[in-house]
């Protein structure tokens, strides 16, 4: 926290550690791959010269979908684990507003996104509204993982050990409803991506804190007194 911004009394602080940044990008890229391959699996749109070629294309797309799903699942579970073993702004308290100040900040952040307040409350990590939104997003992540595992288990050979995952379809009402839920969550996540980009650009423009760069570098620019207060509030 000793680098000073050249044109304003700001200091550079670390907002996101390597685990947060790496899991973020794995999840982001996996969502893109899973969405494209998932749409194709549901509605094949490539014209293949004959049934054998069609089966080969579908099989290839399913393999890509499967491996992207593995990367997505590992990244999501790693990030959830890091909420409880990580430090700084990676912890679960950034997502669930258990503190009075965070609950008050939740209202202020919502008013900012609705253009009622000119500026949000200062936050080096996630502001309370963003944290609460990410909590809902992680629940969607878990739901899409469980439905995906269930659908994969239903397609697996009966003697395959992966067939056991078919039992996950029961709580979701069976394969057909689970498939619909799986598909609907994909669209919800894509809509979240659009909102996520909008919010990041808006916050970066208003606060001029380098939030768009921070997911690459891990660092933001904040006023020195905010950085000092944040350092004192954290062990």
VEXLUMMI-767153 format. One line per 10 residues: their letters; for each residue y, z, x of N, C-alpha, C, O. Coordinates in steps of 0.2 Angstrom, whole numbers, always signed. Atoms other than C-alpha are relative to their C-alpha. Layout:
BEGIN
A) Y:Z:X:Y:Z:X:Y:Z:X:Y:Z:X | ...
This chain:
BEGIN
XXXXXXXXXX) -6:+0:+4:+0:+0:+0:+6:+0:+4:+11:+3:+3 | -6:-1:-4:+12:-3:+14:+3:-7:+1:+8:-8:+5 | -3:+7:-1:+16:-22:+12:+5:+0:-5:+4:+1:-11 | -6:+0:+5:+33:-24:+4:+1:-7:-2:+1:-12:+3 | -1:+7:+2:+37:-39:-6:+7:-2:+3:+12:+2:+3 | -6:+2:-3:+51:-50:+2:+6:+0:-4:+11:+1:-1 | -7:+1:+4:+63:-51:-12:+1:+6:-5:+6:+5:-9 | +0:-5:+5:+60:-35:-23:-3:+6:+3:-8:+6:+7 | +3:-7:-3:+56:-16:-20:-7:+1:-3:-8:+5:-7 | +7:+0:+3:+37:-20:-24:-4:+2:+6:-3:+0:+12
XXXXXXXXXX) +5:+0:-5:+22:-15:-14:-7:-3:-3:-8:-3:-9 | +6:+3:+2:+5:-23:-14:-5:+5:+0:-6:+9:+5 | +5:-5:+0:-9:-13:-20:-7:-3:-2:-7:-9:-5 | +7:+3:+2:-28:-16:-23:-2:+2:-7:-2:+8:-9 | +2:-1:+7:-32:-18:-41:-8:-1:-1:-11:+3:-5 | +7:+2:+2:-50:-26:-41:-4:+0:+7:-2:-3:+12 | +4:+0:-6:-63:-23:-28:-5:-6:+0:-5:-10:-5 | +4:+6:-1:-76:-36:-22:-5:+0:-6:-7:-6:-8 | +5:+0:+5:-89:-31:-35:+3:-2:-7:+0:-7:-10 | -3:+2:+7:-77:-33:-50:+2:-8:+1:+1:-11:-4
XXXXXXXXXX) -2:+7:+0:-71:-50:-43:-6:-4:+0:-6:-10:-3 | +6:+4:+0:-88:-57:-39:-4:+0:-6:-6:-6:-8 | +4:+0:+6:-96:-52:-55:+4:-4:-5:+2:-7:-10 | -4:+4:+4:-81:-59:-64:-1:-7:+0:-1:-11:-5 | +1:+7:-1:-83:-76:-57:-7:-3:-1:-8:-8:-4 | +7:+1:+2:-102:-76:-59:+0:-1:-7:-3:-6:-10 | +0:+0:+7:-100:-72:-77:+4:-6:-3:+2:-10:-7 | -4:+5:+2:-86:-85:-79:-3:-7:+0:-3:-11:-4 | +3:+6:-2:-95:-99:-71:-7:-1:-5:-8:-6:-7 | +6:+0:+4:-111:-94:-80:+1:-2:-8:-3:-6:-11
XXXXXXXXXX) -1:+2:+7:-103:-95:-97:+1:-7:-1:-1:-10:-6 | -1:+7:+1:-97:-113:-94:-7:-4:+0:-8:-8:-4 | +7:+3:+0:-115:-118:-89:-4:+1:-6:-7:-3:-9 | +4:-2:+6:-123:-109:-103:+2:-3:-6:-2:-5:-10 | -3:+3:+6:-111:-116:-116:-2:-7:+0:-4:-10:-5 | +2:+7:-1:-114:-134:-110:-7:-1:-2:-9:-5:-6 | +8:+1:+1:-133:-133:-109:-2:+3:-6:-7:+0:-9 | +2:-3:+6:-134:-122:-124:+2:-5:-6:-2:-6:-11 | -2:+5:+5:-125:-135:-135:-5:-6:+0:-7:-8:-5 | +4:+5:-1:-136:-148:-128:-7:+1:-3:-10:-3:-6
XXXXXXXXXX) +7:-2:+3:-152:-138:-132:+0:+0:-7:-5:-2:-11 | -1:+0:+8:-146:-136:-150:+1:-7:-3:-2:-8:-8 | -1:+7:+3:-140:-154:-152:+0:-5:+6:+5:-6:+9 | +0:+5:-5:-146:-166:-139:+4:-6:-1:+3:-10:-6 | -4:+5:+1:-133:-179:-136:+0:-6:+5:+3:-11:+5 | +2:+5:-5:-140:-189:-121:-5:-5:-3:-10:-3:-6 | +5:+5:+2:-149:-205:-125:-5:-2:+6:-3:-4:+11 | +5:+1:-6:-165:-206:-115:-5:-6:-2:-7:-6:-8 | +4:+6:+2:-176:-222:-114:-7:+2:-1:-11:+1:+4 | +7:-2:+2:-192:-215:-122:-1:+7:-1:+3:+11:+2
XXXXXXXXXX) +1:-7:+1:-199:-199:-127:-2:+4:+6:+0:+10:+7 | +1:-4:-6:-205:-194:-110:+6:+1:+4:+7:+7:+7 | -6:-1:-3:-188:-196:-103:+4:+5:-3:+8:+9:+0 | -3:-5:+4:-181:-186:-117:-2:+7:+1:+1:+12:+2 | +3:-6:-1:-193:-172:-114:+2:+3:+7:+3:+8:+8 | -2:-2:-7:-189:-172:-95:+8:+2:+0:+9:+7:+3 | -7:-2:+0:-170:-171:-99:+1:+7:-3:+4:+11:+0 | -1:-6:+3:-172:-157:-111:-3:+6:+4:+0:+11:+5 | +3:-5:-4:-184:-148:-99:+5:+2:+6:+5:+8:+7 | -5:-1:-5:-171:-150:-85:+6:+5:-2:+8:+9:+1
XXXXXXXXXX) -5:-4:+3:-157:-143:-96:-2:+7:-1:+2:+12:+0 | +3:-7:+1:-168:-128:-101:+0:+4:+6:+1:+10:+6 | +0:-3:-7:-171:-124:-83:+7:+2:+2:+7:+8:+5 | -7:-2:-2:-153:-124:-79:+3:+5:-4:+6:+10:-2 | -2:-5:+4:-149:-114:-94:-3:+7:+2:+0:+12:+2 | +4:-6:-2:-163:-101:-89:+3:+3:+6:+4:+9:+6 | -3:-3:-7:-156:-99:-71:+7:+2:-1:+9:+7:+2 | -7:-2:+1:-138:-98:-77:+0:+7:-4:+4:+11:-3 | +1:-7:+3:-144:-84:-89:-2:+5:+4:+0:+11:+3 | +2:-5:-5:-152:-75:-75:+6:+3:+4:+7:+9:+4
XXXXXXXXXX) -6:-2:-4:-136:-75:-65:+5:+4:-5:+8:+9:-2 | -4:-4:+5:-126:-70:-81:-2:+7:-1:+2:+12:-1 | +3:-6:+1:-138:-56:-84:+1:+5:+5:+3:+11:+5 | +0:-4:-6:-138:-49:-67:+8:+2:+1:+9:+8:+3 | -7:-2:-1:-119:-50:-66:+3:+5:-5:+6:+10:-3 | -2:-5:+5:-116:-41:-82:-3:+7:+1:+1:+12:+0 | +3:-7:-1:-128:-27:-79:+3:+3:+7:+3:+9:+7 | -3:-3:-6:-121:-25:-61:+7:+3:-2:+9:+8:+1 | -7:-2:+1:-103:-24:-68:-1:+7:-4:+3:+11:-3 | +1:-6:+4:-109:-11:-81:-2:+6:+4:+1:+11:+3
XXXXXXXXXX) +2:-5:-4:-118:-1:-68:+6:+3:+5:+7:+8:+6 | -6:-1:-4:-102:-2:-57:+5:+4:-4:+10:+8:-1 | -4:-4:+4:-92:+6:-71:-1:+7:+1:+4:+11:+0 | +2:-7:+0:-101:+22:-68:-1:+2:+7:+0:+8:+9 | +0:-2:-7:-103:+22:-49:+5:-3:+4:+6:+0:+10 | -5:+3:-3:-88:+12:-44:+6:+5:+0:+6:+10:-3 | -5:-5:+0:-71:+20:-41:+7:-4:-1:+6:-10:-3 | -7:+3:+1:-52:+16:-44:+0:-3:-7:-1:+0:-12 | -1:+4:+7:-49:+3:-58:-6:-3:-2:-6:-7:-7 | +6:+3:+2:-67:-2:-60:-4:+5:-5:-9:+2:-7
XXXXXXXXXX) +4:-4:+4:-73:+13:-70:+1:-1:-7:+5:-4:-10 | +0:+1:+7:-77:+15:-88:+6:+3:-4:+8:+0:-9 | -6:-3:+4:-61:+25:-92:+5:-6:+0:+10:-5:-4 | -4:+6:+1:-52:+8:-90:-1:-4:-6:+3:-8:-8 | +2:+3:+6:-61:+2:-105:+0:+4:-6:+2:+1:-11 | +0:-4:+6:-63:+16:-117:+6:+5:+1:+6:+9:+6 | -6:-4:+0:-46:+25:-120:-1:+7:-2:+1:+9:-7 | +2:-7:+2:-52:+43:-119:+6:+5:+1:+7:+10:-1 | -6:-4:-1:-35:+49:-112:+5:-1:-5:+6:-7:-7 | -6:+1:+5:-20:+52:-123:+5:-5:+2:+7:-9:-2
XXXXXXXXXX) -5:+5:-2:-9:+42:-112:-3:-7:-1:+1:-12:-2 | +3:+7:+1:-21:+27:-113:+0:-2:-7:+1:-8:-9 | +0:+2:+7:-22:+28:-132:+7:-2:-2:+8:-6:-6 | -7:+2:+2:-3:+28:-133:+2:-7:+3:+5:-11:+0 | -1:+7:-3:-3:+13:-121:-3:-5:-3:-1:-11:-3 | +3:+5:+4:-15:+4:-132:+5:-3:-5:+5:-9:-6 | -5:+3:+5:-2:+3:-146:+6:-4:+3:+7:-9:+1 | -6:+4:-3:+12:-2:-134:-2:-7:+3:+1:-11:+2 | +2:+7:-3:+1:-16:-126:-1:-4:-6:+1:-10:-5 | +1:+4:+5:-3:-22:-143:+7:-3:-3:+7:-9:-5
XXXXXXXXXX) -6:+2:+2:+15:-23:-148:+3:-5:+5:+7:-9:+3 | -3:+5:-5:+19:-32:-132:-3:-7:-1:+0:-12:-1 | +3:+6:+2:+6:-45:-136:+2:-4:-6:+2:-10:-7 | -2:+2:+6:+13:-47:-153:+8:-2:+1:+11:-3:-4 | -7:+2:-1:+31:-50:-145:+4:+5:-3:+10:+3:-5 | -4:-5:+3:+37:-34:-153:+4:+4:+6:+10:+6:+6 | -3:-3:-6:+40:-25:-136:+1:-5:+6:-2:-10:+6 | -1:+5:-5:+48:-34:-122:-4:+0:+7:-6:-5:+10 | +4:-1:-6:+37:-27:-108:-6:+5:-2:-5:+10:-6 | +6:-5:+1:+20:-18:-108:+1:+6:+5:+5:+6:+9
XXXXXXXXXX) +0:-5:-5:+18:-1:-100:-3:-2:+6:-8:-6:+6 | +3:+2:-6:+14:-2:-82:-7:+2:+1:-9:+7:-1 | +7:-2:-1:-4:-3:-77:-2:-4:+6:-2:-11:+6 | +3:+4:-6:-12:-8:-61:-6:-3:-1:-7:-9:+1 | +6:+3:+2:-29:-11:-68:+1:-3:-7:+6:-6:-8 | +0:+3:+7:-33:-16:-86:+5:+4:-4:+5:+10:-3 | -3:-4:+4:-20:-11:-98:-4:+2:-6:-10:-1:-7 | +5:-3:+5:-27:-1:-113:-3:-5:-5:-8:-5:-7 | +3:+5:+5:-28:-16:-125:-5:-5:+3:-10:-6:+0 | +5:+4:-4:-36:-27:-112:-7:+4:+1:-12:+1:+0
XXXXXXXXXX) +7:-4:-1:-49:-13:-108:-4:+0:-6:-10:+0:-6 | +4:+0:+6:-53:-11:-126:-3:-6:-2:-9:-7:-5 | +3:+7:+1:-55:-30:-128:-6:-1:+4:-11:-4:+1 | +6:+1:-5:-67:-30:-113:-6:+4:-3:-12:+2:-1 | +5:-4:+2:-77:-16:-121:-4:-4:-5:-10:-4:-5 | +3:+4:+5:-80:-27:-136:-4:-6:+3:-9:-9:+1 | +3:+6:-3:-84:-42:-125:-6:+2:+4:-11:-2:+3 | +6:-3:-3:-97:-32:-115:-5:+1:-5:-11:+0:-4 | +5:-1:+6:-106:-28:-132:-2:-7:-2:-8:-8:-3 | +2:+7:+1:-106:-47:-135:-4:-2:+5:-9:-6:+4
XXXXXXXXXX) +4:+2:-5:-113:-50:-118:-7:+3:-1:-12:-1:+0 | +6:-3:+0:-127:-38:-121:-4:-3:-6:-10:-4:-6 | +4:+3:+5:-131:-45:-138:-2:-7:+1:-8:-9:-1 | +2:+7:-2:-131:-63:-131:-6:+0:+5:-11:-4:+5 | +6:-1:-5:-143:-57:-117:-6:+2:-4:-12:-1:-3 | +6:-3:+4:-155:-48:-130:-3:-6:-4:-9:-7:-4 | +3:+5:+5:-156:-63:-142:-2:-6:+5:-7:-9:+3 | +3:+5:-5:-158:-75:-127:-7:+2:+2:-11:-3:+3 | +6:-2:-3:-172:-65:-120:-6:-1:-6:-11:-3:-5 | +5:+0:+5:-180:-64:-137:-2:-7:-2:-8:-9:-3
XXXXXXXXXX) +2:+7:+1:-179:-83:-140:-4:-3:+5:-8:-7:+4 | +4:+2:-5:-186:-86:-123:-7:+2:+0:-12:-1:+1 | +6:-2:+1:-200:-75:-126:-4:-3:-6:-10:-4:-5 | +3:+4:+5:-204:-84:-142:-2:-7:+2:-8:-9:-1 | +2:+6:-3:-205:-100:-133:-5:+0:+6:-8:-5:+7 | +5:-1:-6:-216:-93:-119:-7:-1:-2:-8:+0:-8 | +7:+0:+2:-234:-96:-119:-3:+7:-2:+0:+12:+0 | +2:-6:+3:-244:-83:-128:-3:+5:+5:-2:+11:+4 | +3:-4:-6:-253:-77:-112:+5:+2:+5:+3:+5:+10 | -6:-1:-5:-236:-76:-103:+2:+7:+0:+3:+9:-6
XXXXXXXXXX) -3:-7:+0:-229:-59:-98:+6:+0:-3:+9:+5:-6 | -6:+0:+3:-213:-65:-104:+0:-1:-8:+5:+0:-11 | +1:+0:+7:-220:-67:-122:+2:+7:-3:+4:+7:-9 | -1:-7:+3:-217:-48:-124:+8:+0:-2:+9:+4:-7 | -7:+0:+2:-198:-52:-126:+1:-2:-7:+6:-1:-10 | -1:+2:+7:-201:-59:-143:+1:+5:-4:+4:+5:-10 | -1:-6:+4:-201:-42:-149:+7:+2:-1:+9:+5:-6 | -8:-2:+1:-182:-41:-147:+3:-4:-6:+8:-2:-8 | -3:+4:+5:-180:-54:-161:+0:+4:-7:+3:+3:-11 | +0:-4:+6:-185:-41:-174:+6:+4:-2:+8:+3:-8
XXXXXXXXXX) -7:-4:+2:-169:-30:-174:+5:-5:-2:+10:-3:-5 | -5:+5:+2:-160:-47:-176:-1:-4:-6:+2:-8:-8 | +2:+3:+6:-169:-52:-191:-4:-6:+1:-5:-10:-4 | +5:+6:-2:-181:-65:-183:+4:-5:+4:+9:-5:+5 | -2:+5:-4:-179:-80:-173:+6:-4:-2:+10:-6:+1 | -6:+5:+3:-168:-91:-185:+6:+4:+0:+11:+1:+3 | -6:-4:+0:-155:-77:-187:+2:+1:+7:+8:+1:+9 | -1:-1:-7:-156:-73:-168:+3:-6:+3:+8:-5:+7 | -3:+6:-3:-153:-91:-164:+7:-1:-2:+12:-3:+1 | -7:+0:+2:-138:-91:-175:+5:+4:+3:+11:+3:+5
XXXXXXXXXX) -4:-5:-3:-131:-75:-168:+2:-2:+7:+7:-2:+10 | -1:+2:-7:-134:-82:-150:+5:-6:+0:+10:-6:+5 | -5:+6:+0:-124:-98:-155:+7:+2:-2:+12:+0:+1 | -7:-2:+3:-110:-89:-164:+3:+4:+6:+9:+3:+7 | -3:-4:-5:-107:-77:-149:+2:-5:+5:+7:-3:+8 | -2:+5:-4:-106:-92:-138:+7:-2:-1:+12:-3:+3 | -6:+2:+2:-91:-98:-148:+5:+6:+0:+11:+5:+2 | -5:-5:+0:-83:-81:-149:+2:+1:+8:+8:+3:+9 | -2:-1:-7:-84:-79:-130:+4:-6:+3:+9:-5:+7 | -5:+5:-2:-76:-96:-127:+7:+1:-3:+12:-1:+0
XXXXXXXXXX) -7:-2:+3:-62:-91:-139:+3:+6:+4:+9:+6:+5 | -3:-6:-4:-60:-75:-129:+2:-3:+7:+7:-1:+10 | -2:+3:-6:-59:-86:-113:+7:-3:-1:+11:-2:+4 | -7:+3:+1:-44:-95:-120:+5:+6:-1:+10:+5:+2 | -4:-5:+0:-36:-79:-125:+1:+4:+6:+7:+6:+8 | +0:-3:-6:-40:-71:-109:+5:-3:+5:+9:+0:+8 | -4:+4:-5:-31:-85:-99:+7:+1:-3:+12:+1:+1 | -7:-1:+2:-16:-84:-111:+3:+7:+1:+9:+7:+4 | -3:-7:-1:-14:-65:-109:+1:+1:+7:+6:+4:+9 | -1:-1:-7:-16:-66:-90:+7:-4:+2:+11:-1:+6
XXXXXXXXXX) -6:+4:-2:-2:-80:-89:+6:+4:-3:+11:+4:+1 | -6:-4:+3:+9:-70:-101:+2:+6:+4:+8:+7:+6 | -2:-6:-3:+8:-54:-92:+2:-2:+7:+7:+2:+10 | -3:+2:-7:+10:-63:-75:+7:-2:+0:+11:-1:+4 | -6:+2:+1:+25:-71:-81:+6:+5:-1:+11:+5:+2 | -4:-5:+2:+33:-56:-88:+1:+5:+5:+7:+7:+7 | +0:-6:-5:+29:-43:-75:+1:-3:+8:+3:+1:+12 | -1:+3:-6:+29:-55:-60:-4:+4:+6:-1:+5:+11 | +4:-4:-4:+15:-45:-52:-6:-3:+3:-10:+0:+7 | +6:+3:-3:+3:-58:-46:-7:+1:-3:-12:+1:+0
XXXXXXXXXX) +6:-2:+3:-10:-54:-59:-5:-6:+0:-11:-5:+1 | +4:+6:+0:-16:-72:-59:-4:-1:+7:-9:-3:+8 | +3:+0:-7:-19:-71:-40:-5:+5:+2:-9:+5:+6 | +4:-6:-1:-27:-54:-41:-7:-1:+0:-11:+3:+3 | +8:+1:+1:-44:-60:-47:-3:-4:+6:-9:-4:+7 | +3:+3:-7:-45:-70:-30:+1:+5:+5:-4:+6:+9 | -1:-4:-6:-37:-58:-18:-1:+8:-1:-3:+11:+3 | +1:-7:+2:-39:-42:-28:+6:+5:+0:+6:+11:-1 | -6:-3:-1:-21:-37:-25:+5:-2:-5:+6:-8:-7 | -6:+1:+4:-6:-35:-36:+6:+3:+3:+6:+7:+8
XXXXXXXXXX) -7:-3:-2:+13:-32:-33:+2:+5:-6:+3:+2:-11 | -2:-5:+5:+19:-16:-42:+6:+4:+3:+7:+4:+9 | -5:-5:-3:+35:-5:-40:-3:+5:+4:-8:+8:+2 | +2:-5:-4:+33:+7:-27:-2:+7:-3:-6:+10:-2 | +1:-6:+3:+35:+22:-38:-7:+0:-5:-10:+5:-6 | +6:+0:+4:+21:+16:-49:-6:+0:+4:-11:+3:+2 | +6:+0:-4:+9:+13:-35:-1:+8:+3:-7:+10:+3 | +1:-7:-2:+13:+31:-29:-3:+5:-5:-7:+9:-4 | +2:-3:+6:+10:+38:-46:-8:-1:-1:-11:+3:-3 | +7:+2:+1:-7:+29:-47:-4:+3:+5:-9:+5:+4
XXXXX) +3:-3:-6:-12:+35:-30:-1:+7:-1:-6:+10:+0 | +0:-7:+1:-8:+53:-35:-5:+2:-6:-8:+7:-6 | +4:-1:+6:-18:+51:-52:-7:-1:+2:-11:+1:-2 | +7:+2:-2:-34:+45:-43:-2:+4:+6:+2:+4:+11 | +3:-3:-6:-45:+55:-31:-1:-5:+6:-3:-2:+11
